[in-house]
Amino acid sequence: MARVTIEDCLDKVPSRFALVHMAAHRARQLLKGARPFVDSDNKAVVTSLREIAAGAVLAAIEGEETESRPLPPEEAAETSGGSETPS
């Protein structure tokens, strides 16, 4: 899978500060057992950045927690390279 870049993520997040906050929060969720929304064999932080770049994790609105949502099946197939059938 191609590298995830900060620029990919900043297209979805208003600032670098918000990106760091979102990635850290989502990485903690993943470490506690949350199911990843994108296929990744990487560590939780990289997986969280891949999710943000894919639009699977939405930015919080002033004081609200980070909202996570699954990708629609067609987007999930594109993100994973189409090798997995959604269940």
Backbone atoms as SQL, in Angstrom:
CREATE TABLE atoms (id INTEGER PRIMARY KEY, chain TEXT, resi INTEGER, resn TEXT, atom TEXT, x REAL, y REAL, z REAL);
INSERT INTO atoms VALUES
  (1, 'A', 1, 'MET', 'N', 0.843, -1.177, 0.000),
  (2, 'A', 1, 'MET', 'CA', 0.000, 0.000, 0.000),
  (3, 'A', 1, 'MET', 'C', 0.891, 1.243, 0.000),
  (4, 'A', 2, 'ALA', 'N', 0.499, 2.278, -0.701),
  (5, 'A', 2, 'ALA', 'CA', 1.265, 3.515, -0.776),
  (6, 'A', 2, 'ALA', 'C', 1.353, 4.181, 0.591),
  (7, 'A', 3, 'ARG', 'N', 2.372, 4.984, 0.740),
  (8, 'A', 3, 'ARG', 'CA', 2.546, 5.701, 2.004),
  (9, 'A', 3, 'ARG', 'C', 1.420, 6.707, 2.198),
  (10, 'A', 4, 'VAL', 'N', 1.030, 6.880, 3.444),
  (11, 'A', 4, 'VAL', 'CA', 0.063, 7.918, 3.778),
  (12, 'A', 4, 'VAL', 'C', 0.872, 9.179, 4.087),
  (13, 'A', 5, 'THR', 'N', 0.439, 10.320, 3.555),
  (14, 'A', 5, 'THR', 'CA', 1.160, 11.566, 3.802),
  (15, 'A', 5, 'THR', 'C', 0.301, 12.513, 4.625),
  (16, 'A', 6, 'ILE', 'N', 0.964, 13.442, 5.262),
  (17, 'A', 6, 'ILE', 'CA', 0.265, 14.458, 6.043),
  (18, 'A', 6, 'ILE', 'C', -0.665, 15.254, 5.127),
  (19, 'A', 7, 'GLU', 'N', -0.222, 15.530, 3.913),
  (20, 'A', 7, 'GLU', 'CA', -1.043, 16.297, 2.973),
  (21, 'A', 7, 'GLU', 'C', -2.339, 15.562, 2.633),
  (22, 'A', 8, 'ASP', 'N', -2.269, 14.228, 2.524),
  (23, 'A', 8, 'ASP', 'CA', -3.483, 13.440, 2.278),
  (24, 'A', 8, 'ASP', 'C', -4.482, 13.649, 3.408),
  (25, 'A', 9, 'CYS', 'N', -3.974, 13.676, 4.622),
  (26, 'A', 9, 'CYS', 'CA', -4.834, 13.824, 5.797),
  (27, 'A', 9, 'CYS', 'C', -5.350, 15.247, 5.944),
  (28, 'A', 10, 'LEU', 'N', -4.506, 16.240, 5.612),
  (29, 'A', 10, 'LEU', 'CA', -4.910, 17.640, 5.767),
  (30, 'A', 10, 'LEU', 'C', -6.012, 18.038, 4.792),
  (31, 'A', 11, 'ASP', 'N', -6.239, 17.231, 3.757),
  (32, 'A', 11, 'ASP', 'CA', -7.378, 17.473, 2.871),
  (33, 'A', 11, 'ASP', 'C', -8.691, 17.230, 3.607),
  (34, 'A', 12, 'LYS', 'N', -8.650, 16.425, 4.672),
  (35, 'A', 12, 'LYS', 'CA', -9.856, 16.045, 5.408),
  (36, 'A', 12, 'LYS', 'C', -9.987, 16.752, 6.756),
  (37, 'A', 13, 'VAL', 'N', -8.888, 17.353, 7.248),
  (38, 'A', 13, 'VAL', 'CA', -8.832, 17.925, 8.592),
  (39, 'A', 13, 'VAL', 'C', -8.424, 19.391, 8.475),
  (40, 'A', 14, 'PRO', 'N', -9.018, 20.274, 9.291),
  (41, 'A', 14, 'PRO', 'CA', -8.762, 21.704, 9.139),
  (42, 'A', 14, 'PRO', 'C', -7.351, 22.174, 9.505),
  (43, 'A', 15, 'SER', 'N', -6.625, 21.470, 10.377),
  (44, 'A', 15, 'SER', 'CA', -5.296, 21.936, 10.785),
  (45, 'A', 15, 'SER', 'C', -4.422, 20.765, 11.221),
  (46, 'A', 16, 'ARG', 'N', -3.125, 21.021, 11.296),
  (47, 'A', 16, 'ARG', 'CA', -2.191, 19.990, 11.753),
  (48, 'A', 16, 'ARG', 'C', -2.463, 19.613, 13.205),
  (49, 'A', 17, 'PHE', 'N', -2.815, 20.601, 14.026),
  (50, 'A', 17, 'PHE', 'CA', -3.133, 20.322, 15.426),
  (51, 'A', 17, 'PHE', 'C', -4.317, 19.362, 15.512),
  (52, 'A', 18, 'ALA', 'N', -5.360, 19.644, 14.755),
  (53, 'A', 18, 'ALA', 'CA', -6.537, 18.771, 14.760),
  (54, 'A', 18, 'ALA', 'C', -6.174, 17.376, 14.255),
  (55, 'A', 19, 'LEU', 'N', -5.299, 17.311, 13.267),
  (56, 'A', 19, 'LEU', 'CA', -4.866, 16.018, 12.732),
  (57, 'A', 19, 'LEU', 'C', -4.154, 15.197, 13.800),
  (58, 'A', 20, 'VAL', 'N', -3.234, 15.813, 14.534),
  (59, 'A', 20, 'VAL', 'CA', -2.515, 15.104, 15.595),
  (60, 'A', 20, 'VAL', 'C', -3.492, 14.622, 16.656),
  (61, 'A', 21, 'HIS', 'N', -4.426, 15.481, 17.030),
  (62, 'A', 21, 'HIS', 'CA', -5.417, 15.123, 18.046),
  (63, 'A', 21, 'HIS', 'C', -6.280, 13.949, 17.573),
  (64, 'A', 22, 'MET', 'N', -6.769, 14.034, 16.351),
  (65, 'A', 22, 'MET', 'CA', -7.622, 12.968, 15.814),
  (66, 'A', 22, 'MET', 'C', -6.872, 11.653, 15.688),
  (67, 'A', 23, 'ALA', 'N', -5.645, 11.712, 15.158),
  (68, 'A', 23, 'ALA', 'CA', -4.866, 10.490, 14.957),
  (69, 'A', 23, 'ALA', 'C', -4.553, 9.825, 16.291),
  (70, 'A', 24, 'ALA', 'N', -4.197, 10.617, 17.293),
  (71, 'A', 24, 'ALA', 'CA', -3.885, 10.055, 18.614),
  (72, 'A', 24, 'ALA', 'C', -5.125, 9.439, 19.248),
  (73, 'A', 25, 'HIS', 'N', -6.247, 10.131, 19.138),
  (74, 'A', 25, 'HIS', 'CA', -7.496, 9.632, 19.722),
  (75, 'A', 25, 'HIS', 'C', -7.917, 8.328, 19.053),
  (76, 'A', 26, 'ARG', 'N', -7.856, 8.304, 17.732),
  (77, 'A', 26, 'ARG', 'CA', -8.253, 7.095, 17.003),
  (78, 'A', 26, 'ARG', 'C', -7.268, 5.949, 17.256),
  (79, 'A', 27, 'ALA', 'N', -5.973, 6.266, 17.365),
  (80, 'A', 27, 'ALA', 'CA', -4.978, 5.227, 17.657),
  (81, 'A', 27, 'ALA', 'C', -5.265, 4.590, 19.015),
  (82, 'A', 28, 'ARG', 'N', -5.649, 5.406, 20.000),
  (83, 'A', 28, 'ARG', 'CA', -6.016, 4.852, 21.314),
  (84, 'A', 28, 'ARG', 'C', -7.224, 3.935, 21.195),
  (85, 'A', 29, 'GLN', 'N', -8.208, 4.332, 20.387),
  (86, 'A', 29, 'GLN', 'CA', -9.380, 3.475, 20.179),
  (87, 'A', 29, 'GLN', 'C', -8.956, 2.142, 19.575),
  (88, 'A', 30, 'LEU', 'N', -8.071, 2.179, 18.596),
  (89, 'A', 30, 'LEU', 'CA', -7.605, 0.949, 17.948),
  (90, 'A', 30, 'LEU', 'C', -6.844, 0.069, 18.934),
  (91, 'A', 31, 'LEU', 'N', -6.006, 0.671, 19.763),
  (92, 'A', 31, 'LEU', 'CA', -5.245, -0.096, 20.749),
  (93, 'A', 31, 'LEU', 'C', -6.146, -0.747, 21.793),
  (94, 'A', 32, 'LYS', 'N', -7.307, -0.128, 22.027),
  (95, 'A', 32, 'LYS', 'CA', -8.266, -0.692, 22.988),
  (96, 'A', 32, 'LYS', 'C', -9.170, -1.734, 22.344),
  (97, 'A', 33, 'GLY', 'N', -8.951, -2.018, 21.061),
  (98, 'A', 33, 'GLY', 'CA', -9.702, -3.090, 20.418),
  (99, 'A', 33, 'GLY', 'C', -10.717, -2.672, 19.380),
  (100, 'A', 34, 'ALA', 'N', -10.799, -1.376, 19.056),
  (101, 'A', 34, 'ALA', 'CA', -11.731, -0.934, 18.017),
  (102, 'A', 34, 'ALA', 'C', -11.330, -1.555, 16.683),
  (103, 'A', 35, 'ARG', 'N', -12.310, -1.854, 15.873),
  (104, 'A', 35, 'ARG', 'CA', -12.060, -2.470, 14.568),
  (105, 'A', 35, 'ARG', 'C', -11.610, -1.396, 13.573),
  (106, 'A', 36, 'PRO', 'N', -10.500, -1.618, 12.877),
  (107, 'A', 36, 'PRO', 'CA', -10.047, -0.630, 11.885),
  (108, 'A', 36, 'PRO', 'C', -11.000, -0.572, 10.692),
  (109, 'A', 37, 'PHE', 'N', -11.143, 0.616, 10.112),
  (110, 'A', 37, 'PHE', 'CA', -12.025, 0.820, 8.966),
  (111, 'A', 37, 'PHE', 'C', -11.314, 0.617, 7.635),
  (112, 'A', 38, 'VAL', 'N', -9.993, 0.526, 7.664),
  (113, 'A', 38, 'VAL', 'CA', -9.218, 0.255, 6.450),
  (114, 'A', 38, 'VAL', 'C', -8.279, -0.908, 6.731),
  (115, 'A', 39, 'ASP', 'N', -7.929, -1.649, 5.692),
  (116, 'A', 39, 'ASP', 'CA', -6.974, -2.744, 5.849),
  (117, 'A', 39, 'ASP', 'C', -5.584, -2.153, 6.032),
  (118, 'A', 40, 'SER', 'N', -4.906, -2.572, 7.098),
  (119, 'A', 40, 'SER', 'CA', -3.561, -2.083, 7.350),
  (120, 'A', 40, 'SER', 'C', -2.841, -3.049, 8.269),
  (121, 'A', 41, 'ASP', 'N', -1.621, -3.368, 7.927),
  (122, 'A', 41, 'ASP', 'CA', -0.781, -4.208, 8.779),
  (123, 'A', 41, 'ASP', 'C', 0.171, -3.350, 9.599),
  (124, 'A', 42, 'ASN', 'N', -0.106, -2.047, 9.648),
  (125, 'A', 42, 'ASN', 'CA', 0.759, -1.109, 10.341),
  (126, 'A', 42, 'ASN', 'C', 0.345, -0.926, 11.794),
  (127, 'A', 43, 'LYS', 'N', 1.150, -0.149, 12.508),
  (128, 'A', 43, 'LYS', 'CA', 0.839, 0.174, 13.895),
  (129, 'A', 43, 'LYS', 'C', -0.404, 1.061, 13.939),
  (130, 'A', 44, 'ALA', 'N', -0.974, 1.196, 15.135),
  (131, 'A', 44, 'ALA', 'CA', -2.239, 1.914, 15.319),
  (132, 'A', 44, 'ALA', 'C', -2.180, 3.354, 14.814),
  (133, 'A', 45, 'VAL', 'N', -1.075, 4.046, 15.029),
  (134, 'A', 45, 'VAL', 'CA', -0.981, 5.450, 14.599),
  (135, 'A', 45, 'VAL', 'C', -1.046, 5.553, 13.079),
  (136, 'A', 46, 'VAL', 'N', -0.330, 4.694, 12.378),
  (137, 'A', 46, 'VAL', 'CA', -0.344, 4.722, 10.912),
  (138, 'A', 46, 'VAL', 'C', -1.724, 4.319, 10.399),
  (139, 'A', 47, 'THR', 'N', -2.331, 3.322, 11.027),
  (140, 'A', 47, 'THR', 'CA', -3.682, 2.912, 10.635),
  (141, 'A', 47, 'THR', 'C', -4.658, 4.064, 10.823),
  (142, 'A', 48, 'SER', 'N', -4.540, 4.794, 11.933),
  (143, 'A', 48, 'SER', 'CA', -5.442, 5.924, 12.170),
  (144, 'A', 48, 'SER', 'C', -5.244, 6.999, 11.103),
  (145, 'A', 49, 'LEU', 'N', -4.011, 7.255, 10.696),
  (146, 'A', 49, 'LEU', 'CA', -3.761, 8.232, 9.631),
  (147, 'A', 49, 'LEU', 'C', -4.336, 7.754, 8.299),
  (148, 'A', 50, 'ARG', 'N', -4.227, 6.466, 8.012),
  (149, 'A', 50, 'ARG', 'CA', -4.823, 5.916, 6.785),
  (150, 'A', 50, 'ARG', 'C', -6.346, 6.098, 6.811),
  (151, 'A', 51, 'GLU', 'N', -6.964, 5.877, 7.967),
  (152, 'A', 51, 'GLU', 'CA', -8.410, 6.053, 8.102),
  (153, 'A', 51, 'GLU', 'C', -8.804, 7.510, 7.883),
  (154, 'A', 52, 'ILE', 'N', -8.029, 8.430, 8.444),
  (155, 'A', 52, 'ILE', 'CA', -8.320, 9.855, 8.273),
  (156, 'A', 52, 'ILE', 'C', -8.188, 10.234, 6.803),
  (157, 'A', 53, 'ALA', 'N', -7.125, 9.802, 6.147),
  (158, 'A', 53, 'ALA', 'CA', -6.920, 10.112, 4.726),
  (159, 'A', 53, 'ALA', 'C', -8.040, 9.540, 3.862),
  (160, 'A', 54, 'ALA', 'N', -8.578, 8.379, 4.261),
  (161, 'A', 54, 'ALA', 'CA', -9.667, 7.746, 3.507),
  (162, 'A', 54, 'ALA', 'C', -11.026, 8.365, 3.815),
  (163, 'A', 55, 'GLY', 'N', -11.085, 9.242, 4.819),
  (164, 'A', 55, 'GLY', 'CA', -12.351, 9.862, 5.192),
  (165, 'A', 55, 'GLY', 'C', -13.201, 9.000, 6.098),
  (166, 'A', 56, 'ALA', 'N', -12.615, 7.974, 6.698),
  (167, 'A', 56, 'ALA', 'CA', -13.370, 7.070, 7.566),
  (168, 'A', 56, 'ALA', 'C', -13.507, 7.609, 8.979),
  (169, 'A', 57, 'VAL', 'N', -12.707, 8.612, 9.328),
  (170, 'A', 57, 'VAL', 'CA', -12.784, 9.237, 10.648),
  (171, 'A', 57, 'VAL', 'C', -13.059, 10.712, 10.410),
  (172, 'A', 58, 'LEU', 'N', -14.091, 11.225, 11.019),
  (173, 'A', 58, 'LEU', 'CA', -14.503, 12.604, 10.804),
  (174, 'A', 58, 'LEU', 'C', -13.959, 13.519, 11.888),
  (175, 'A', 59, 'ALA', 'N', -13.718, 14.781, 11.541),
  (176, 'A', 59, 'ALA', 'CA', -13.241, 15.769, 12.509),
  (177, 'A', 59, 'ALA', 'C', -14.330, 16.079, 13.525),
  (178, 'A', 60, 'ALA', 'N', -13.911, 16.271, 14.764),
  (179, 'A', 60, 'ALA', 'CA', -14.844, 16.630, 15.829),
  (180, 'A', 60, 'ALA', 'C', -15.216, 18.107, 15.698),
  (181, 'A', 61, 'ILE', 'N', -16.386, 18.450, 16.219),
  (182, 'A', 61, 'ILE', 'CA', -16.831, 19.836, 16.211),
  (183, 'A', 61, 'ILE', 'C', -16.704, 20.365, 17.634),
  (184, 'A', 62, 'GLU', 'N', -15.854, 21.336, 17.854),
  (185, 'A', 62, 'GLU', 'CA', -15.605, 21.975, 19.135),
  (186, 'A', 62, 'GLU', 'C', -16.025, 21.196, 20.370),
  (187, 'A', 63, 'GLY', 'N', -15.103, 20.467, 20.927),
  (188, 'A', 63, 'GLY', 'CA', -15.327, 19.785, 22.193),
  (189, 'A', 63, 'GLY', 'C', -15.969, 18.415, 22.089),
  (190, 'A', 64, 'GLU', 'N', -16.481, 18.048, 20.931),
  (191, 'A', 64, 'GLU', 'CA', -17.064, 16.719, 20.779),
  (192, 'A', 64, 'GLU', 'C', -15.952, 15.717, 20.537),
  (193, 'A', 65, 'GLU', 'N', -16.224, 14.462, 20.838),
  (194, 'A', 65, 'GLU', 'CA', -15.223, 13.427, 20.588),
  (195, 'A', 65, 'GLU', 'C', -15.129, 13.133, 19.095),
  (196, 'A', 66, 'THR', 'N', -13.999, 12.547, 18.705),
  (197, 'A', 66, 'THR', 'CA', -13.806, 12.152, 17.311),
  (198, 'A', 66, 'THR', 'C', -14.848, 11.108, 16.937),
  (199, 'A', 67, 'GLU', 'N', -15.493, 11.308, 15.824),
  (200, 'A', 67, 'GLU', 'CA', -16.513, 10.365, 15.369),
  (201, 'A', 67, 'GLU', 'C', -15.901, 9.436, 14.336),
  (202, 'A', 68, 'SER', 'N', -16.111, 8.162, 14.520),
  (203, 'A', 68, 'SER', 'CA', -15.631, 7.177, 13.557),
  (204, 'A', 68, 'SER', 'C', -16.829, 6.552, 12.868),
  (205, 'A', 69, 'ARG', 'N', -16.686, 6.279, 11.591),
  (206, 'A', 69, 'ARG', 'CA', -17.771, 5.628, 10.868),
  (207, 'A', 69, 'ARG', 'C', -17.171, 4.685, 9.842),
  (208, 'A', 70, 'PRO', 'N', -17.853, 3.594, 9.564),
  (209, 'A', 70, 'PRO', 'CA', -17.341, 2.690, 8.536),
  (210, 'A', 70, 'PRO', 'C', -17.519, 3.305, 7.151),
  (211, 'A', 71, 'LEU', 'N', -16.619, 2.970, 6.263),
  (212, 'A', 71, 'LEU', 'CA', -16.743, 3.413, 4.882),
  (213, 'A', 71, 'LEU', 'C', -17.863, 2.647, 4.198),
  (214, 'A', 72, 'PRO', 'N', -18.560, 3.272, 3.247),
  (215, 'A', 72, 'PRO', 'CA', -19.508, 2.510, 2.433),
  (216, 'A', 72, 'PRO', 'C', -18.749, 1.394, 1.720),
  (217, 'A', 73, 'PRO', 'N', -19.399, 0.260, 1.431),
  (218, 'A', 73, 'PRO', 'CA', -18.709, -0.894, 0.838),
  (219, 'A', 73, 'PRO', 'C', -17.884, -0.569, -0.404),
  (220, 'A', 74, 'GLU', 'N', -18.395, 0.297, -1.293),
  (221, 'A', 74, 'GLU', 'CA', -17.642, 0.596, -2.507),
  (222, 'A', 74, 'GLU', 'C', -16.365, 1.377, -2.200),
  (223, 'A', 75, 'GLU', 'N', -16.400, 2.287, -1.208),
  (224, 'A', 75, 'GLU', 'CA', -15.191, 3.018, -0.824),
  (225, 'A', 75, 'GLU', 'C', -14.219, 2.103, -0.098),
  (226, 'A', 76, 'ALA', 'N', -14.728, 1.205, 0.726),
  (227, 'A', 76, 'ALA', 'CA', -13.870, 0.271, 1.457),
  (228, 'A', 76, 'ALA', 'C', -13.118, -0.625, 0.476),
  (229, 'A', 77, 'ALA', 'N', -13.787, -1.052, -0.587),
  (230, 'A', 77, 'ALA', 'CA', -13.143, -1.900, -1.589),
  (231, 'A', 77, 'ALA', 'C', -12.029, -1.139, -2.305),
  (232, 'A', 78, 'GLU', 'N', -12.265, 0.149, -2.602),
  (233, 'A', 78, 'GLU', 'CA', -11.240, 0.962, -3.252),
  (234, 'A', 78, 'GLU', 'C', -10.043, 1.152, -2.334),
  (235, 'A', 79, 'THR', 'N', -10.293, 1.411, -1.050),
  (236, 'A', 79, 'THR', 'CA', -9.230, 1.662, -0.081),
  (237, 'A', 79, 'THR', 'C', -8.382, 0.429, 0.143),
  (238, 'A', 80, 'SER', 'N', -9.023, -0.739, 0.194),
  (239, 'A', 80, 'SER', 'CA', -8.278, -1.975, 0.457),
  (240, 'A', 80, 'SER', 'C', -7.708, -2.584, -0.820),
  (241, 'A', 81, 'GLY', 'N', -7.912, -1.928, -1.926),
  (242, 'A', 81, 'GLY', 'CA', -7.402, -2.451, -3.190),
  (243, 'A', 81, 'GLY', 'C', -8.363, -3.408, -3.855),
  (244, 'A', 82, 'GLY', 'N', -9.582, -3.529, -3.302),
  (245, 'A', 82, 'GLY', 'CA', -10.599, -4.365, -3.900),
  (246, 'A', 82, 'GLY', 'C', -10.417, -5.841, -3.673),
  (247, 'A', 83, 'SER', 'N', -9.462, -6.228, -2.812),
  (248, 'A', 83, 'SER', 'CA', -9.181, -7.649, -2.625),
  (249, 'A', 83, 'SER', 'C', -10.079, -8.316, -1.601),
  (250, 'A', 84, 'GLU', 'N', -10.840, -7.529, -0.887),
  (251, 'A', 84, 'GLU', 'CA', -11.675, -8.113, 0.159),
  (252, 'A', 84, 'GLU', 'C', -13.141, -7.839, -0.136),
  (253, 'A', 85, 'THR', 'N', -13.973, -8.819, 0.055),
  (254, 'A', 85, 'THR', 'CA', -15.402, -8.670, -0.140),
  (255, 'A', 85, 'THR', 'C', -16.022, -8.193, 1.157),
  (256, 'A', 86, 'PRO', 'N', -16.799, -7.081, 1.165),
  (257, 'A', 86, 'PRO', 'CA', -17.423, -6.608, 2.395),
  (258, 'A', 86, 'PRO', 'C', -18.407, -7.638, 2.927),
  (259, 'A', 87, 'SER', 'N', -18.460, -7.746, 4.241),
  (260, 'A', 87, 'SER', 'CA', -19.385, -8.713, 4.830),
  (261, 'A', 87, 'SER', 'C', -20.531, -8.040, 5.520);
